[in-house]
């Protein structure tokens, strides 16, 4: 029993060490992490590349450089000349487009005027022939009329279906027939006045002809007067169209003359340089130029000239007449 008691009282090494480690870990301070040093961009130079620069910044910088280069390029004299040339070309294109449009409109107006003139001429000839021929044709009988059959039992008479040449009869005759117009021996012609309940008018043949002729003449004259007003309006339209065509032609001629003057005044720089170079060469090397010209000119004394050729030139050559070739079939045998 005495041996077991000291064993129980003596603490084990494991039991003593573990609490000491726990206390040490609990009391020891945690290690603090190091902070990154911040970069001072203001301290860097202008030419040095800044760190952490984004692609957007690079893009903006390139765009700004391009804008600056464009400004410098536009500020130069060559850029100004280029702009002037472009503006002149645009103005020339506009003028050409306007001239082409005016030419097309003038062409259309000319065609329409010629067509209207042809139509008026055709109508004029038609109405003139109607005016002269219709009164002459009214002297003949019209077979196109439908004459009703008159019976004793019929209560009334239907109206005539007159042709288009003769206007429909009126209720009251245009003139009153005297008793001398009636002829008992001649055949009577029955005309029904238009309108219900109208009485029959009995005319002689001569009276009927006179009545028809007067009606036809009145209708033709009325038709001619209407056409005269229409013709006057058509002539005015044709005159306005032709005036527009003439104005368009004058405008085109003026624009072409202006463009030719501008092209003549504006000589290209290459031509000017060539003219200047030619003038300088002629001014500096005039003597050499004369010598070269003299050398190039052939000397008459040194050239071999045939005097016989000159004499032959003055005398006309005699043409030798050769007999025509005779076919074997045409040869005459004696």
C-alpha positions as CSV (number, residue, x, y, z in Angstrom):
1,X,0.0,0.0,0.0
2,X,2.9,2.3,0.8
3,X,4.3,1.9,-2.7
4,X,1.0,2.7,-4.5
5,X,0.3,6.0,-2.7
6,X,3.4,7.8,-3.9
7,X,2.6,6.7,-7.4
8,X,-0.8,8.1,-7.2
9,X,0.4,11.4,-5.7
10,X,3.2,12.0,-8.3
11,X,1.8,13.8,-11.3
12,X,2.6,12.5,-14.8
13,X,4.7,14.4,-17.2
14,X,2.0,14.5,-19.8
15,X,-0.6,15.9,-17.5
16,X,1.8,18.8,-16.4
17,X,3.0,19.8,-19.9
18,X,-0.3,20.1,-21.8
19,X,-1.7,23.0,-19.7
20,X,1.5,25.0,-20.2
21,X,1.3,24.8,-23.9
22,X,-2.3,25.9,-24.0
23,X,-1.6,28.9,-21.9
24,X,1.4,29.9,-24.0
25,X,-0.6,29.6,-27.2
26,X,-3.4,31.7,-25.7
27,X,-1.2,34.5,-24.4
28,X,1.1,34.8,-27.6
29,X,0.1,37.7,-29.9
30,X,-0.9,36.9,-33.5
31,X,1.6,37.9,-36.3
32,X,0.5,41.1,-38.1
33,X,0.5,40.9,-42.1
34,X,2.7,43.4,-44.0
35,X,0.9,46.1,-46.1
36,X,1.8,46.7,-49.7
37,X,3.4,50.0,-50.3
38,X,1.3,52.4,-52.4
39,X,2.8,53.7,-55.6
40,X,3.1,57.4,-55.8
41,X,2.1,58.2,-59.4
42,X,2.8,61.9,-59.0
43,X,6.5,61.2,-58.3
44,X,6.9,59.5,-61.7
45,X,8.1,61.4,-64.7
46,X,6.0,62.4,-67.7
47,X,7.8,60.0,-70.1
48,X,7.7,57.0,-67.7
49,X,4.9,54.5,-68.1
50,X,2.6,54.4,-65.2
51,X,1.9,51.1,-63.5
52,X,-1.6,49.7,-63.5
53,X,-2.7,51.6,-66.5
54,X,-5.9,50.2,-68.1
55,X,-6.5,49.4,-71.8
56,X,-9.2,52.1,-71.8
57,X,-6.7,54.7,-70.9
58,X,-4.4,53.5,-73.7
59,X,-7.3,53.7,-76.2
60,X,-8.2,57.2,-75.1
61,X,-4.6,58.3,-75.4
62,X,-4.4,57.0,-79.0
63,X,-7.6,58.7,-79.9
64,X,-6.4,62.0,-78.5
65,X,-3.2,61.7,-80.5
66,X,-5.1,61.0,-83.7
67,X,-7.2,64.1,-83.1
68,X,-4.2,66.2,-82.5
69,X,-2.6,64.9,-85.7
70,X,-5.8,65.6,-87.7
71,X,-5.9,69.2,-86.3
72,X,-2.3,69.7,-87.4
73,X,-2.9,68.2,-90.8
74,X,-6.1,70.4,-91.3
75,X,-4.2,73.5,-90.2
76,X,-1.7,73.1,-93.0
77,X,-1.9,74.8,-96.4
78,X,-2.1,71.6,-98.3
79,X,-5.2,70.6,-96.3
80,X,-6.9,73.9,-97.1
81,X,-6.2,73.5,-100.8
82,X,-7.6,69.9,-100.6
83,X,-10.8,71.2,-99.0
84,X,-11.2,73.9,-101.6
85,X,-10.7,71.3,-104.4
86,X,-13.3,69.0,-102.7
87,X,-15.8,71.8,-102.4
88,X,-15.3,72.8,-106.1
89,X,-15.9,69.2,-107.1
90,X,-19.1,69.0,-105.1
91,X,-20.4,72.2,-106.6
92,X,-19.5,71.0,-110.1
93,X,-21.3,67.7,-109.4
94,X,-24.4,69.6,-108.2
95,X,-24.3,71.8,-111.3
96,X,-24.0,68.8,-113.6
97,X,-26.9,67.1,-111.9
98,X,-29.1,70.2,-112.2
99,X,-28.2,70.6,-115.8
100,X,-29.0,67.0,-116.6
101,X,-32.4,67.4,-114.8
102,X,-33.2,70.6,-116.7
103,X,-32.3,68.9,-120.0
104,X,-34.6,66.0,-119.3
105,X,-37.4,68.3,-118.3
106,X,-36.9,70.4,-121.4
107,X,-36.9,67.2,-123.5
108,X,-40.2,66.1,-122.0
109,X,-41.8,69.5,-122.5
110,X,-40.7,69.5,-126.1
111,X,-42.2,66.1,-126.7
112,X,-45.5,67.1,-125.0
113,X,-45.7,70.3,-127.0
114,X,-45.1,68.5,-130.3
115,X,-47.8,65.9,-129.4
116,X,-50.3,68.5,-128.4
117,X,-49.6,70.4,-131.6
118,X,-50.2,67.3,-133.7
119,X,-53.4,66.6,-131.8
120,X,-54.7,70.1,-132.4
121,X,-53.8,69.9,-136.1
122,X,-55.7,66.7,-136.4
123,X,-58.7,68.0,-134.6
124,X,-58.7,71.2,-136.6
125,X,-58.7,69.3,-139.9
126,X,-61.5,67.1,-138.6
127,X,-63.7,70.0,-137.5
128,X,-63.1,71.9,-140.6
129,X,-64.1,69.0,-142.8
130,X,-67.3,68.5,-140.6
131,X,-68.1,72.2,-141.0
132,X,-67.9,72.0,-144.8
133,X,-69.2,68.5,-145.4
134,X,-72.2,68.2,-143.1
135,X,-74.3,71.0,-144.7
136,X,-73.6,69.5,-148.1
137,X,-74.5,66.0,-146.9
138,X,-77.8,67.2,-145.3
139,X,-79.2,67.6,-148.8
140,X,-79.3,63.8,-149.2
141,X,-81.8,61.4,-147.7
142,X,-80.8,59.6,-144.6
143,X,-81.5,55.9,-144.8
144,X,-80.7,55.4,-141.1
145,X,-83.9,57.0,-140.0
146,X,-86.7,54.7,-138.7
147,X,-90.0,56.0,-140.2
148,X,-93.0,54.5,-138.3
149,X,-95.9,53.0,-140.2
150,X,-99.0,55.2,-139.9
151,X,-102.3,53.3,-139.5
152,X,-105.8,54.6,-139.1
153,X,-106.2,52.7,-135.9
154,X,-103.0,54.1,-134.3
155,X,-103.8,56.7,-131.6
156,X,-100.3,58.4,-131.7
157,X,-97.1,58.5,-133.7
158,X,-93.8,57.5,-132.2
159,X,-90.9,59.9,-132.4
160,X,-88.3,59.5,-135.1
161,X,-84.9,58.2,-134.3
162,X,-82.8,60.7,-136.1
163,X,-79.2,60.1,-136.8
164,X,-76.3,61.9,-135.0
165,X,-75.9,64.3,-137.8
166,X,-79.3,65.9,-137.5
167,X,-80.3,67.2,-134.0
168,X,-83.7,66.2,-132.6
169,X,-86.7,68.2,-133.8
170,X,-87.8,71.0,-131.5
171,X,-91.4,71.6,-130.2
172,X,-91.8,74.9,-132.1
173,X,-90.4,75.1,-135.7
174,X,-87.6,77.5,-136.3
175,X,-89.6,79.2,-139.1
176,X,-93.2,79.4,-140.2
177,X,-94.1,78.0,-143.6
178,X,-96.2,80.2,-145.8
179,X,-99.0,78.6,-148.0
180,X,-96.8,78.9,-151.0
181,X,-94.5,76.2,-149.6
182,X,-97.3,73.7,-149.8
183,X,-97.6,71.8,-153.0
184,X,-100.6,69.5,-153.5
185,X,-98.9,67.4,-156.2
186,X,-95.7,66.7,-154.1
187,X,-95.5,64.0,-151.5
188,X,-96.0,65.2,-148.0
189,X,-93.5,64.3,-145.3
190,X,-94.6,63.7,-141.7
191,X,-92.4,64.9,-138.9
192,X,-93.3,64.4,-135.3
193,X,-92.4,67.2,-133.0
194,X,-90.7,66.0,-129.8
195,X,-93.1,66.0,-126.9
196,X,-96.3,64.2,-126.0
197,X,-99.5,65.5,-127.4
198,X,-97.9,67.6,-130.1
199,X,-99.6,68.0,-133.4
200,X,-98.2,66.8,-136.7
201,X,-96.5,69.4,-138.9
202,X,-96.9,68.9,-142.6
203,X,-94.1,70.3,-144.7
204,X,-93.3,70.2,-148.4
205,X,-90.1,68.5,-149.5
206,X,-88.4,71.9,-150.1
207,X,-89.4,73.1,-146.7
208,X,-88.1,70.0,-145.0
209,X,-84.8,70.4,-146.7
210,X,-84.5,74.0,-145.6
211,X,-85.3,73.1,-142.1
212,X,-82.8,70.2,-141.9
213,X,-80.0,72.4,-143.5
214,X,-80.6,75.2,-141.0
215,X,-80.5,72.8,-138.1
216,X,-77.3,71.1,-139.3
217,X,-75.6,74.5,-139.9
218,X,-76.5,75.7,-136.4
219,X,-75.2,72.5,-134.8
220,X,-72.0,72.6,-136.9
221,X,-71.4,76.3,-136.0
222,X,-71.9,75.6,-132.3
223,X,-69.5,72.7,-132.5
224,X,-66.9,74.9,-134.3
225,X,-67.2,77.7,-131.7
226,X,-66.6,75.2,-128.9
227,X,-63.5,73.8,-130.7
228,X,-62.2,77.3,-131.3
229,X,-62.1,78.0,-127.5
230,X,-60.4,74.6,-127.0
231,X,-57.9,75.3,-129.7
232,X,-57.0,78.7,-128.2
233,X,-56.3,77.0,-124.8
234,X,-54.2,74.3,-126.5
235,X,-52.2,76.9,-128.3
236,X,-51.5,78.8,-125.1
237,X,-50.3,75.6,-123.4
238,X,-48.0,74.8,-126.4
239,X,-46.5,78.4,-126.2
240,X,-45.8,78.1,-122.5
241,X,-44.1,74.7,-123.0
242,X,-41.9,76.1,-125.8
243,X,-41.0,79.1,-123.7
244,X,-40.0,76.8,-120.9
245,X,-37.8,74.8,-123.3
246,X,-36.1,77.9,-124.6
247,X,-35.5,79.2,-121.1
248,X,-34.0,75.8,-120.1
249,X,-31.7,75.9,-123.2
250,X,-30.5,79.4,-122.4
251,X,-29.8,78.4,-118.8
252,X,-27.8,75.3,-119.9
253,X,-25.8,77.4,-122.4
254,X,-24.9,79.9,-119.6
255,X,-23.9,77.2,-117.2
256,X,-21.7,75.5,-119.8
257,X,-20.1,78.9,-120.7
258,X,-19.4,79.5,-117.0
259,X,-17.9,76.1,-116.4
260,X,-15.7,76.5,-119.5
261,X,-14.4,79.9,-118.3
262,X,-13.7,78.4,-114.8
263,X,-11.8,75.5,-116.4
264,X,-9.8,77.9,-118.6
265,X,-8.9,80.2,-115.7
266,X,-7.9,77.3,-113.4
267,X,-4.8,75.8,-115.0
268,X,-3.4,72.8,-113.2
269,X,-0.1,73.4,-111.3
270,X,1.7,70.7,-113.4
271,X,1.0,72.7,-116.6
272,X,2.2,75.9,-114.9
273,X,5.4,74.2,-113.9
274,X,5.9,72.9,-117.4
275,X,5.4,76.3,-118.9
276,X,7.8,77.9,-116.5
277,X,10.4,75.3,-117.2
278,X,10.0,75.9,-121.0
279,X,10.4,79.6,-120.5
280,X,13.5,79.2,-118.4
281,X,15.1,76.9,-120.9
282,X,14.4,79.2,-123.8
283,X,15.7,82.2,-121.8
284,X,18.9,80.5,-120.6
285,X,19.8,78.4,-123.6
286,X,18.6,80.6,-126.4
287,X,21.8,80.4,-128.4
288,X,22.1,76.7,-127.9
289,X,18.5,76.3,-129.0
290,X,19.2,78.3,-132.2
291,X,22.3,76.2,-132.9
292,X,20.3,73.0,-132.4
293,X,17.7,74.3,-134.8
294,X,20.3,75.2,-137.3
295,X,21.9,71.8,-137.0
296,X,18.5,70.1,-137.4
297,X,17.6,72.1,-140.6
298,X,18.9,70.3,-143.7
299,X,21.2,72.4,-145.9
300,X,19.9,72.7,-149.5
301,X,23.4,73.0,-150.9
302,X,24.6,69.7,-149.3
303,X,21.5,67.7,-150.4
304,X,21.6,65.9,-153.8
305,X,18.8,67.4,-155.9
306,X,17.8,66.0,-159.2
307,X,16.9,68.8,-161.7
308,X,15.3,66.3,-164.0
309,X,12.6,65.7,-161.5
310,X,11.7,69.4,-161.3
311,X,11.4,69.6,-165.1
312,X,9.2,66.5,-165.1
313,X,6.9,68.0,-162.5
314,X,6.2,71.0,-164.7
315,X,5.3,68.9,-167.8
316,X,2.2,66.7,-167.5
317,X,2.7,63.1,-168.1
318,X,1.2,61.5,-171.2
319,X,-1.2,58.7,-170.5
320,X,-0.5,55.6,-172.6
321,X,-3.8,54.2,-173.8
322,X,-3.7,50.5,-173.8
323,X,-6.2,48.5,-175.8
324,X,-8.9,46.8,-173.8
325,X,-8.6,43.1,-173.4
326,X,-10.8,41.4,-175.9
327,X,-12.5,38.2,-175.0
328,X,-12.1,35.2,-177.2
329,X,-15.9,34.9,-177.7
330,X,-16.1,38.5,-179.0
331,X,-13.3,38.1,-181.5
332,X,-14.6,38.2,-185.1
333,X,-13.3,35.5,-187.4
334,X,-12.8,36.5,-191.1
